[in-house]
Every structure is written in C-alpha cells, then in structure tokens.
Amino acid sequence: MDDDKKQKRKKSLEAFTRQGILDAAIGLLTHEGIHGLTMDRVAMEAGVAKGTLYVYFKNKEVILDAALDAIFDPLVRESLALLDGDQGPDRKLEGISLCHLRFFDEHRDLIRILFFDRERMHSEKNHYTDSRYRTFVERVADVLDEGVRQGLFVPFDSRKVAAMFIEAHMGMVMQRIHDGVSGDVEKDSKQIIDIFMKGLRNRK
C-alpha cells in the first residue's frame, strides 16, 4: 500500500472514530444531560480506550462543544441558506422563524436537557457567550438593516432587535416544552412574526 492510500485510510479511520465518540456524547447528552457527560462514560459508550478519547478531545468541555456543533450544524446551514437567499428581509425572517421552531420541536428532549442543565450549573458559557448565538444575532441584524434601507422597516437598533427576535423564539420553545406541546409550529411562528412585523413595518 502506497503512502497516499495509507494516509487516506488513516484519515478515514480517524474520522470514523471521532464520529463514533461524538455520537456517544450526543447520546449521553440526550438521555442523561450535561452531568452525565464524563470522559469515562463517553469512552465506554464509544467503545474506545480513555487514552484514545484524549487523542481527539482533551477534556469534557471540548467534547461538549464539538457535540453541540454537530447537533446544531443542520440548523446553522439551513439558517445561513435562508439568510443568504434572494427573498426580501421580511420573508427571510418568516423563513428563519419557521426553521428554528421546527428544529427545536424535532429535538425537544435534547433542548430541554441542555437548557435545564446550563441554568442549573450557572455556566458562564451560556448561549449569550456562544459564538453561534453571537454570529446569528449579527446575521439577523444584517437582514434587519437591509429592511430599513429598503424602507420596509422603521429605523431601530438592529442588533438589539435581532436579539429580541431570537429570544422570542427561545421563549416560545421553552413554553412549548413546558406545556408539552409538539407539532403545529406554523401557528406559533406566525404569532411571533405578526407581533414583530407590526412593530417593525414602516407604515408611510
């Protein structure tokens, strides 16, 4: 076997092992929460030696971050596609709203555990300091600014309104989880959009 094939095989094996570790971590998060995510448990669930685990992830926090990246990657990709699309700012906000409520509804058990554990642990690394959250605030703010430039929205502080928009959806998600509601996200998405659009729209 030549060197190129050996390298490809090595990278393929490494990717397979890393994915197996992430799958194990996500499984533990889903069923036991952040407190159940320990290096020992992840190694056992993934079927690897603890030493092997440390080759890929130096500690629990790194595994947690990587697992969250893997969990939220589909949402991030769909959101960016919507934000980068050709629709108007108002239609983009509608698409983002529905996209987010659908995603969180489909992953409600994991989301409930993550929100509860982060609050209980009083973690400094909450969603306000998360890079995904900050990036999304900025991207939504860009859409809002475009709406203002087009005369669609009244002038406002776009970053603050973007944060309000995102927090409204987080509040709706937690209320739905608390009430045991699932499905029919279109109705709740429309309610949020209707409230925001009444305040944002330029009526001149």
Secondary structure, 3 states (H helix, E strand, C coil): CCHHHHHHHHHHHHHHHHHHHHHHHHHHHHHHCHHHCCHHHHHHHHCCCHHHHHHHCCCHHHHHHHHHHHHHHHHHHHHHHHHCCCCCHHHHHHHHHHHHHHHHHHCHHHHHHHHHHHHHHCCCCCCCCCHHHHHHHHHHHHHHHHHHHCCCECCCCHHHHHHHHHHHHHHHHHHHHHHCCCCCHHHHHHHHHHHHHHHHECCC
